[in-house]
Amino acid sequence: MKPLILASASPRRADLLRQIGLEFAVKKAEVDETLDALRPLPEQLLELAMRKAWAAAEKRDCLILAADTVVLCDERIMGKPASSEEAREMLCRLSGCCHQVTTAVALLDLPAGRSCQALETTTVWFRELEPEEIESYLASGEPLDKAGAYGIQGWGAVFVKKIEGCYFNVVGLPLHRVGSMLRVLGHPVPDWWKAAGSNG
């Protein structure tokens, strides 16, 4: 079985892959993540995810998984905030509104010369946030390394009224898409549930 490389330093993505029993190594991909407002966003996200996969391609005998997640609110793209001030602005904009979280996933099979890509979008509704809540959340430090300045898997969960779509996508990696893509390229996804069922 070819080794799997996660082209991301995100601890959340690594935790999600471990959750489904995958073994992998981590190789951070250094690429320019600037988006062009004049080009279609889905196209750019798919390109960026694939660039990240290639940037992590040190060895030729592996599968490389890469992803890029953005938050879109009122046609405005929200990546990771560069400062507390930018994070505050993002949270104020998200307050009481719905927004979309889109993740592009790319899987590169170097030995076979094959690849596949997918997009996943989840709609998230925030309740109205009080100014003091926003300030307390900023003081926690949690918003600063997350697209849209919040983590649904962390303290930011209390802001979320409901979602429509894949929860894991909002965390950073749509696991059902990843599992399907791995199977397409012949990389087994652990089927522990079969063993669990046989033991019952």
ChimeraX commands (.cxc) that place a marker at each C-alpha (Angstrom):
marker #1 position 0.00,0.00,0.00 radius 0.5
marker #1 position 1.34,3.43,-0.92 radius 0.5
marker #1 position 2.05,5.74,2.00 radius 0.5
marker #1 position -0.32,8.67,2.46 radius 0.5
marker #1 position 0.96,12.22,2.91 radius 0.5
marker #1 position -1.22,15.00,4.33 radius 0.5
marker #1 position -0.09,18.25,2.71 radius 0.5
marker #1 position -1.25,20.40,5.60 radius 0.5
marker #1 position -0.01,21.51,8.99 radius 0.5
marker #1 position -3.58,21.77,10.28 radius 0.5
marker #1 position -3.97,19.72,13.47 radius 0.5
marker #1 position -7.72,19.57,12.81 radius 0.5
marker #1 position -7.27,17.84,9.45 radius 0.5
marker #1 position -4.80,15.41,10.99 radius 0.5
marker #1 position -7.24,14.61,13.80 radius 0.5
marker #1 position -10.02,13.97,11.27 radius 0.5
marker #1 position -7.91,11.50,9.30 radius 0.5
marker #1 position -6.95,9.69,12.50 radius 0.5
marker #1 position -10.63,9.57,13.44 radius 0.5
marker #1 position -11.29,7.27,10.46 radius 0.5
marker #1 position -8.24,5.12,11.16 radius 0.5
marker #1 position -5.88,6.37,8.45 radius 0.5
marker #1 position -2.12,6.30,8.86 radius 0.5
marker #1 position -0.22,9.16,7.23 radius 0.5
marker #1 position 2.75,11.50,7.42 radius 0.5
marker #1 position 2.46,15.28,7.46 radius 0.5
marker #1 position 4.26,17.59,5.03 radius 0.5
marker #1 position 3.32,21.26,5.12 radius 0.5
marker #1 position 2.82,22.73,1.65 radius 0.5
marker #1 position 4.21,26.23,1.15 radius 0.5
marker #1 position 2.24,27.91,-1.64 radius 0.5
marker #1 position 0.83,31.34,-2.39 radius 0.5
marker #1 position -2.81,31.21,-1.23 radius 0.5
marker #1 position -3.83,34.58,-2.71 radius 0.5
marker #1 position -7.21,34.43,-4.46 radius 0.5
marker #1 position -8.21,36.53,-7.47 radius 0.5
marker #1 position -11.57,38.26,-6.96 radius 0.5
marker #1 position -12.12,38.28,-10.74 radius 0.5
marker #1 position -11.92,34.50,-11.17 radius 0.5
marker #1 position -14.53,31.89,-10.14 radius 0.5
marker #1 position -13.87,30.82,-6.56 radius 0.5
marker #1 position -14.47,27.05,-7.00 radius 0.5
marker #1 position -11.96,26.90,-9.85 radius 0.5
marker #1 position -9.33,28.71,-7.79 radius 0.5
marker #1 position -9.85,26.54,-4.71 radius 0.5
marker #1 position -9.42,23.35,-6.73 radius 0.5
marker #1 position -6.26,24.73,-8.31 radius 0.5
marker #1 position -4.90,25.78,-4.93 radius 0.5
marker #1 position -5.54,22.37,-3.38 radius 0.5
marker #1 position -3.75,20.69,-6.27 radius 0.5
marker #1 position -0.81,23.12,-6.01 radius 0.5
marker #1 position -0.52,22.22,-2.34 radius 0.5
marker #1 position -0.45,18.53,-3.23 radius 0.5
marker #1 position 2.34,19.04,-5.76 radius 0.5
marker #1 position 4.27,21.25,-3.35 radius 0.5
marker #1 position 4.40,18.36,-0.87 radius 0.5
marker #1 position 5.48,15.83,-3.51 radius 0.5
marker #1 position 8.98,14.98,-2.29 radius 0.5
marker #1 position 8.74,11.26,-2.95 radius 0.5
marker #1 position 7.34,9.56,-6.03 radius 0.5
marker #1 position 5.87,6.50,-4.31 radius 0.5
marker #1 position 3.04,8.03,-2.32 radius 0.5
marker #1 position -0.47,9.46,-2.30 radius 0.5
marker #1 position -0.75,13.11,-1.35 radius 0.5
marker #1 position -3.89,14.64,0.14 radius 0.5
marker #1 position -4.31,18.41,0.18 radius 0.5
marker #1 position -7.20,20.76,0.94 radius 0.5
marker #1 position -8.10,24.41,1.13 radius 0.5
marker #1 position -11.05,25.85,3.07 radius 0.5
marker #1 position -12.65,29.28,2.80 radius 0.5
marker #1 position -15.65,30.98,4.38 radius 0.5
marker #1 position -17.91,33.05,2.14 radius 0.5
marker #1 position -20.30,35.58,3.66 radius 0.5
marker #1 position -22.22,38.13,1.56 radius 0.5
marker #1 position -19.93,37.35,-1.38 radius 0.5
marker #1 position -16.88,38.18,0.72 radius 0.5
marker #1 position -14.13,35.56,1.09 radius 0.5
marker #1 position -12.87,35.04,4.63 radius 0.5
marker #1 position -9.63,33.19,5.10 radius 0.5
marker #1 position -7.55,33.07,8.26 radius 0.5
marker #1 position -7.51,36.47,9.95 radius 0.5
marker #1 position -4.16,38.26,9.93 radius 0.5
marker #1 position -4.86,40.04,13.23 radius 0.5
marker #1 position -7.31,40.27,16.11 radius 0.5
marker #1 position -8.83,43.32,14.46 radius 0.5
marker #1 position -9.54,41.38,11.28 radius 0.5
marker #1 position -10.93,38.46,13.31 radius 0.5
marker #1 position -13.25,40.86,15.15 radius 0.5
marker #1 position -14.50,42.26,11.84 radius 0.5
marker #1 position -15.17,38.75,10.53 radius 0.5
marker #1 position -17.12,37.68,13.63 radius 0.5
marker #1 position -19.21,40.86,13.55 radius 0.5
marker #1 position -20.05,40.14,9.91 radius 0.5
marker #1 position -20.98,36.52,10.63 radius 0.5
marker #1 position -23.18,37.45,13.61 radius 0.5
marker #1 position -26.85,36.70,12.96 radius 0.5
marker #1 position -26.18,35.64,9.36 radius 0.5
marker #1 position -25.64,32.51,7.34 radius 0.5
marker #1 position -22.44,31.80,5.47 radius 0.5
marker #1 position -20.94,29.05,3.34 radius 0.5
marker #1 position -17.86,27.00,4.14 radius 0.5
marker #1 position -16.26,25.48,1.04 radius 0.5
marker #1 position -13.39,23.01,1.01 radius 0.5
marker #1 position -11.52,21.89,-2.08 radius 0.5
marker #1 position -9.84,18.49,-1.73 radius 0.5
marker #1 position -7.14,17.16,-4.05 radius 0.5
marker #1 position -5.66,13.67,-4.04 radius 0.5
marker #1 position -2.54,12.98,-6.08 radius 0.5
marker #1 position -1.33,9.45,-6.87 radius 0.5
marker #1 position 2.23,10.03,-8.05 radius 0.5
marker #1 position 3.22,6.46,-9.03 radius 0.5
marker #1 position 0.09,5.97,-11.14 radius 0.5
marker #1 position 0.04,9.52,-12.54 radius 0.5
marker #1 position -3.58,9.95,-11.46 radius 0.5
marker #1 position -5.44,12.54,-9.43 radius 0.5
marker #1 position -8.94,13.47,-8.35 radius 0.5
marker #1 position -10.55,16.55,-6.89 radius 0.5
marker #1 position -13.79,17.48,-5.16 radius 0.5
marker #1 position -15.58,20.46,-3.66 radius 0.5
marker #1 position -17.80,20.41,-0.58 radius 0.5
marker #1 position -19.95,23.30,0.66 radius 0.5
marker #1 position -21.75,23.55,3.99 radius 0.5
marker #1 position -24.10,26.37,5.02 radius 0.5
marker #1 position -23.73,27.60,8.60 radius 0.5
marker #1 position -26.09,29.89,10.53 radius 0.5
marker #1 position -24.75,32.03,13.40 radius 0.5
marker #1 position -26.93,33.42,16.14 radius 0.5
marker #1 position -26.59,37.09,17.09 radius 0.5
marker #1 position -23.34,37.63,18.98 radius 0.5
marker #1 position -22.94,40.06,21.85 radius 0.5
marker #1 position -19.90,42.38,21.66 radius 0.5
marker #1 position -18.52,41.00,24.94 radius 0.5
marker #1 position -18.78,37.44,23.57 radius 0.5
marker #1 position -16.71,38.42,20.57 radius 0.5
marker #1 position -14.08,40.06,22.78 radius 0.5
marker #1 position -13.86,37.04,25.08 radius 0.5
marker #1 position -13.54,34.72,22.11 radius 0.5
marker #1 position -10.78,36.86,20.61 radius 0.5
marker #1 position -8.94,36.79,23.94 radius 0.5
marker #1 position -8.97,32.98,23.83 radius 0.5
marker #1 position -6.78,33.01,20.72 radius 0.5
marker #1 position -8.90,30.36,19.02 radius 0.5
marker #1 position -10.04,32.50,16.04 radius 0.5
marker #1 position -6.59,33.44,14.75 radius 0.5
marker #1 position -5.65,30.27,12.82 radius 0.5
marker #1 position -9.07,29.45,11.40 radius 0.5
marker #1 position -10.87,30.48,8.22 radius 0.5
marker #1 position -13.72,32.81,9.14 radius 0.5
marker #1 position -12.17,33.37,12.59 radius 0.5
marker #1 position -14.02,30.56,14.41 radius 0.5
marker #1 position -13.73,26.87,15.16 radius 0.5
marker #1 position -16.97,24.88,15.15 radius 0.5
marker #1 position -15.16,22.04,16.94 radius 0.5
marker #1 position -14.01,24.37,19.71 radius 0.5
marker #1 position -15.44,27.23,21.75 radius 0.5
marker #1 position -16.90,28.74,18.58 radius 0.5
marker #1 position -19.50,25.96,18.59 radius 0.5
marker #1 position -21.72,28.06,20.88 radius 0.5
marker #1 position -22.16,30.62,18.08 radius 0.5
marker #1 position -23.58,28.10,15.59 radius 0.5
marker #1 position -27.37,27.88,15.45 radius 0.5
marker #1 position -27.55,25.22,12.74 radius 0.5
marker #1 position -25.77,23.83,9.72 radius 0.5
marker #1 position -26.86,22.33,6.42 radius 0.5
marker #1 position -24.38,19.89,4.96 radius 0.5
marker #1 position -21.24,18.14,6.17 radius 0.5
marker #1 position -20.11,19.08,9.68 radius 0.5
marker #1 position -16.59,17.76,9.12 radius 0.5
marker #1 position -16.23,20.07,6.13 radius 0.5
marker #1 position -16.59,23.03,8.50 radius 0.5
marker #1 position -13.86,21.56,10.70 radius 0.5
marker #1 position -11.62,21.40,7.64 radius 0.5
marker #1 position -12.02,18.13,5.73 radius 0.5
marker #1 position -15.18,16.48,4.34 radius 0.5
marker #1 position -14.49,12.91,5.38 radius 0.5
marker #1 position -17.08,11.24,3.13 radius 0.5
marker #1 position -15.44,12.91,0.10 radius 0.5
marker #1 position -11.97,11.94,1.24 radius 0.5
marker #1 position -13.02,8.32,1.77 radius 0.5
marker #1 position -14.60,8.13,-1.68 radius 0.5
marker #1 position -11.56,9.68,-3.36 radius 0.5
marker #1 position -9.16,7.33,-1.62 radius 0.5
marker #1 position -11.19,4.32,-2.72 radius 0.5
marker #1 position -11.27,5.59,-6.32 radius 0.5
marker #1 position -7.46,5.68,-6.34 radius 0.5
marker #1 position -7.19,2.27,-4.68 radius 0.5
marker #1 position -6.17,3.31,-1.18 radius 0.5
marker #1 position -8.13,1.31,1.40 radius 0.5
marker #1 position -10.07,3.10,4.06 radius 0.5
marker #1 position -10.13,1.08,7.32 radius 0.5
marker #1 position -13.28,-1.03,7.56 radius 0.5
marker #1 position -13.21,-1.49,11.32 radius 0.5
marker #1 position -17.01,-1.52,11.45 radius 0.5
marker #1 position -17.04,-4.90,9.68 radius 0.5
marker #1 position -14.88,-6.39,12.40 radius 0.5
marker #1 position -16.99,-4.75,15.07 radius 0.5
marker #1 position -20.13,-6.20,13.53 radius 0.5
marker #1 position -18.71,-9.70,13.34 radius 0.5
marker #1 position -17.78,-9.56,17.03 radius 0.5
marker #1 position -21.37,-8.79,17.99 radius 0.5
marker link #1:1,2 radius 0.2
marker link #1:2,3 radius 0.2
marker link #1:3,4 radius 0.2
marker link #1:4,5 radius 0.2
marker link #1:5,6 radius 0.2
marker link #1:6,7 radius 0.2
marker link #1:7,8 radius 0.2
marker link #1:8,9 radius 0.2
marker link #1:9,10 radius 0.2
marker link #1:10,11 radius 0.2
marker link #1:11,12 radius 0.2
marker link #1:12,13 radius 0.2
marker link #1:13,14 radius 0.2
marker link #1:14,15 radius 0.2
marker link #1:15,16 radius 0.2
marker link #1:16,17 radius 0.2
marker link #1:17,18 radius 0.2
marker link #1:18,19 radius 0.2
marker link #1:19,20 radius 0.2
marker link #1:20,21 radius 0.2
marker link #1:21,22 radius 0.2
marker link #1:22,23 radius 0.2
marker link #1:23,24 radius 0.2
marker link #1:24,25 radius 0.2
marker link #1:25,26 radius 0.2
marker link #1:26,27 radius 0.2
marker link #1:27,28 radius 0.2
marker link #1:28,29 radius 0.2
marker link #1:29,30 radius 0.2
marker link #1:30,31 radius 0.2
marker link #1:31,32 radius 0.2
marker link #1:32,33 radius 0.2
marker link #1:33,34 radius 0.2
marker link #1:34,35 radius 0.2
marker link #1:35,36 radius 0.2
marker link #1:36,37 radius 0.2
marker link #1:37,38 radius 0.2
marker link #1:38,39 radius 0.2
marker link #1:39,40 radius 0.2
marker link #1:40,41 radius 0.2
marker link #1:41,42 radius 0.2
marker link #1:42,43 radius 0.2
marker link #1:43,44 radius 0.2
marker link #1:44,45 radius 0.2
marker link #1:45,46 radius 0.2
marker link #1:46,47 radius 0.2
marker link #1:47,48 radius 0.2
marker link #1:48,49 radius 0.2
marker link #1:49,50 radius 0.2
marker link #1:50,51 radius 0.2
marker link #1:51,52 radius 0.2
marker link #1:52,53 radius 0.2
marker link #1:53,54 radius 0.2
marker link #1:54,55 radius 0.2
marker link #1:55,56 radius 0.2
marker link #1:56,57 radius 0.2
marker link #1:57,58 radius 0.2
marker link #1:58,59 radius 0.2
marker link #1:59,60 radius 0.2
marker link #1:60,61 radius 0.2
marker link #1:61,62 radius 0.2
marker link #1:62,63 radius 0.2
marker link #1:63,64 radius 0.2
marker link #1:64,65 radius 0.2
marker link #1:65,66 radius 0.2
marker link #1:66,67 radius 0.2
marker link #1:67,68 radius 0.2
marker link #1:68,69 radius 0.2
marker link #1:69,70 radius 0.2
marker link #1:70,71 radius 0.2
marker link #1:71,72 radius 0.2
marker link #1:72,73 radius 0.2
marker link #1:73,74 radius 0.2
marker link #1:74,75 radius 0.2
marker link #1:75,76 radius 0.2
marker link #1:76,77 radius 0.2
marker link #1:77,78 radius 0.2
marker link #1:78,79 radius 0.2
marker link #1:79,80 radius 0.2
marker link #1:80,81 radius 0.2
marker link #1:81,82 radius 0.2
marker link #1:82,83 radius 0.2
marker link #1:83,84 radius 0.2
marker link #1:84,85 radius 0.2
marker link #1:85,86 radius 0.2
marker link #1:86,87 radius 0.2
marker link #1:87,88 radius 0.2
marker link #1:88,89 radius 0.2
marker link #1:89,90 radius 0.2
marker link #1:90,91 radius 0.2
marker link #1:91,92 radius 0.2
marker link #1:92,93 radius 0.2
marker link #1:93,94 radius 0.2
marker link #1:94,95 radius 0.2
marker link #1:95,96 radius 0.2
marker link #1:96,97 radius 0.2
marker link #1:97,98 radius 0.2
marker link #1:98,99 radius 0.2
marker link #1:99,100 radius 0.2
marker link #1:100,101 radius 0.2
marker link #1:101,102 radius 0.2
marker link #1:102,103 radius 0.2
marker link #1:103,104 radius 0.2
marker link #1:104,105 radius 0.2
marker link #1:105,106 radius 0.2
marker link #1:106,107 radius 0.2
marker link #1:107,108 radius 0.2
marker link #1:108,109 radius 0.2
marker link #1:109,110 radius 0.2
marker link #1:110,111 radius 0.2
marker link #1:111,112 radius 0.2
marker link #1:112,113 radius 0.2
marker link #1:113,114 radius 0.2
marker link #1:114,115 radius 0.2
marker link #1:115,116 radius 0.2
marker link #1:116,117 radius 0.2
marker link #1:117,118 radius 0.2
marker link #1:118,119 radius 0.2
marker link #1:119,120 radius 0.2
marker link #1:120,121 radius 0.2
marker link #1:121,122 radius 0.2
marker link #1:122,123 radius 0.2
marker link #1:123,124 radius 0.2
marker link #1:124,125 radius 0.2
marker link #1:125,126 radius 0.2
marker link #1:126,127 radius 0.2
marker link #1:127,128 radius 0.2
marker link #1:128,129 radius 0.2
marker link #1:129,130 radius 0.2
marker link #1:130,131 radius 0.2
marker link #1:131,132 radius 0.2
marker link #1:132,133 radius 0.2
marker link #1:133,134 radius 0.2
marker link #1:134,135 radius 0.2
marker link #1:135,136 radius 0.2
marker link #1:136,137 radius 0.2
marker link #1:137,138 radius 0.2
marker link #1:138,139 radius 0.2
marker link #1:139,140 radius 0.2
marker link #1:140,141 radius 0.2
marker link #1:141,142 radius 0.2
marker link #1:142,143 radius 0.2
marker link #1:143,144 radius 0.2
marker link #1:144,145 radius 0.2
marker link #1:145,146 radius 0.2
marker link #1:146,147 radius 0.2
marker link #1:147,148 radius 0.2
marker link #1:148,149 radius 0.2
marker link #1:149,150 radius 0.2
marker link #1:150,151 radius 0.2
marker link #1:151,152 radius 0.2
marker link #1:152,153 radius 0.2
marker link #1:153,154 radius 0.2
marker link #1:154,155 radius 0.2
marker link #1:155,156 radius 0.2
marker link #1:156,157 radius 0.2
marker link #1:157,158 radius 0.2
marker link #1:158,159 radius 0.2
marker link #1:159,160 radius 0.2
marker link #1:160,161 radius 0.2
marker link #1:161,162 radius 0.2
marker link #1:162,163 radius 0.2
marker link #1:163,164 radius 0.2
marker link #1:164,165 radius 0.2
marker link #1:165,166 radius 0.2
marker link #1:166,167 radius 0.2
marker link #1:167,168 radius 0.2
marker link #1:168,169 radius 0.2
marker link #1:169,170 radius 0.2
marker link #1:170,171 radius 0.2
marker link #1:171,172 radius 0.2
marker link #1:172,173 radius 0.2
marker link #1:173,174 radius 0.2
marker link #1:174,175 radius 0.2
marker link #1:175,176 radius 0.2
marker link #1:176,177 radius 0.2
marker link #1:177,178 radius 0.2
marker link #1:178,179 radius 0.2
marker link #1:179,180 radius 0.2
marker link #1:180,181 radius 0.2
marker link #1:181,182 radius 0.2
marker link #1:182,183 radius 0.2
marker link #1:183,184 radius 0.2
marker link #1:184,185 radius 0.2
marker link #1:185,186 radius 0.2
marker link #1:186,187 radius 0.2
marker link #1:187,188 radius 0.2
marker link #1:188,189 radius 0.2
marker link #1:189,190 radius 0.2
marker link #1:190,191 radius 0.2
marker link #1:191,192 radius 0.2
marker link #1:192,193 radius 0.2
marker link #1:193,194 radius 0.2
marker link #1:194,195 radius 0.2
marker link #1:195,196 radius 0.2
marker link #1:196,197 radius 0.2
marker link #1:197,198 radius 0.2
marker link #1:198,199 radius 0.2
marker link #1:199,200 radius 0.2
view
